[in-house]
């Protein structure tokens, strides 16, 4: 069996790498999509008997440099390197599709893996490129400088009105992961368990939800994204004006709020007074009450949620998906 290095491209704070706002109001980060596929791919390859290691930061908080990713894979002595990405460059049109890359002058096994991965990915996920060819050559760093055979897959385009519907669907991410795993197994042996269904067991959440279950429609989706519904229901629970907007937040705090979405969070230089909802949150979690959600407030929220058994992540002051999910669980327990 083989040692497979898996790399989810970028980090969740990498500027610019996200879905086109016009097509996805949440502007979902590329790393989030890459991670979803990489995660499932790792699980499937393990089930097929391979050893897998992630080359990126699986929490997404650090965008590990390309040099370190490659160094790590070379030092580990991986047999194959697969880098998972989502593409852009079609400017909101209907173009796009799945593409698998090798580097110029690559090893023969890279090419073998490229065609196998492309073939199976298309078979499972169906997002055939409408460009000339889904198997392409480019000297991307991670496939050029790795010692072992290597491919990079661009699962779909984040600025394609056709692709966006697919790539945002978690069930589709699993399908393409299954295709990639089957392609790798075709070249590096092994059989993916559960082949055929394409719907495998999702990774368990770090902390289990506590809530009682009243009418389902009143509940918030525990999806890790703080959008309008999350704001509205937080406002309902904390008894502030319900308008769906966390207003008056200083733009400099954006970096602590990777999963707070434009439209639901108002970042403005004219942020005097902050937000009534944030003040209520700060009161609740024992943070300084100033109405601005920054690092200290997020840390206090994380500590408070952890004490309630709703959060199992780091107290790092960054409101990533795990923190938002924990908050959503809390809100649901009060709705
Ligand atoms: Zn990318």
Boltz pocket constraint, residues with backbone or C-beta under 6 A from the ligand:
constraints:
  - pocket:
      binder: B
      contacts: [[A, 9], [A, 10], [A, 17], [A, 30], [A, 84], [A, 85], [A, 86], [A, 87]]
      max_distance: 6.0
